[in-house]
Every structure is written in C-alpha cells, then in structure tokens.
C-alpha cells in the first residue's frame, strides 16, 4: 500500500485529536501507518510542514464543514444553531487539542481565531434572523461559543442527559421587558 501526503495528514489529525499537538511526532505517525520515516520526508520537509498542513485542514474543515452543515440545508435559524452546537460536540476532541495548541503557538492561535470569527459571524446572523438586535446577537453568539467550548473543557455528568437543546433554549431566551420577540420554538 502506498502512503500519500493525505494519509500522513489524516494520521496526524487523528493523533492530534487523541493526544494533542505534542503527540504528533514523525515516529508515532510512521508506526501508526506502518511505514518508515523516509516516507514522511517524501511528502513533508519537516514536522513543522506537517503541522501547518494540520492547521490548514482544521481551520477549513471546522469552518466549512460546520457552516455547510448548519446553513446549507435549512433556512430555520434555530435549527442552524442546533446543528452548529451538535457538530461542535462531534469535533470536540480535535477542537480542544487545537485550543490547547493555540495557547503556545501563534500559527495555531491564528487558525483558531480565524475559525472562531467565521463561526461567530454565522451564529450572529442566525440570532438576528431570530429577532435579536445586532449587539445582543453578537454577545449571545460569543456566549454560545464559550458555553460550547467550555462544555468539553469542563465536562459534566449532565452531558450524558443531552442538555444541548435546553442550553440553546436558555441562551436564546429573551430578556423580560426588553421588547424583543422571544425566539421561535421548534414544534
């Protein structure tokens, strides 16, 4: 079996999700792929080259995949938000690893920032579609992202109960007396 560049990237991505950025070593990946390190150097200049490829994959995959899933098949903003939250839970292991990596690597921090900005823009759009004014939508979008990220950084026994919809309901609740319509509820 011939191992290509994408195979190395996929193995690196899996290792990143499993054990974090420091676990992504040429030796570990060669063992995972059952090939020699020479194969790695056929496709990459060095480990830094592979790590840049992992950053590119994550930033585009996270943003593009989330937004395509959330926005591409429904016009209902509540459903778009629910889908974004659900996908966020699915990609949590690699997202967590990226955020930890970003704490000490400027390139990883930039990738996380770029992906978060794109995601926040689309969450904000969904919230304005639900009737929130722009400043309220921006604040709630940031709170939603922080809540979702915090959900896998600080796991809870409640996660097994599936509180995703309830959390979303709370974050979408209109403040009493603020004059904004409450968000539409799914039936």
Helices and strands as residue ranges (DSSP letters): H 5-19, G 21-23, H 26-33, H 37-43, H 47-60, I 61-65, H 66-72, H 77-90, H 92-102, H 106-129, H 134-153, G 157-161, H 164-172
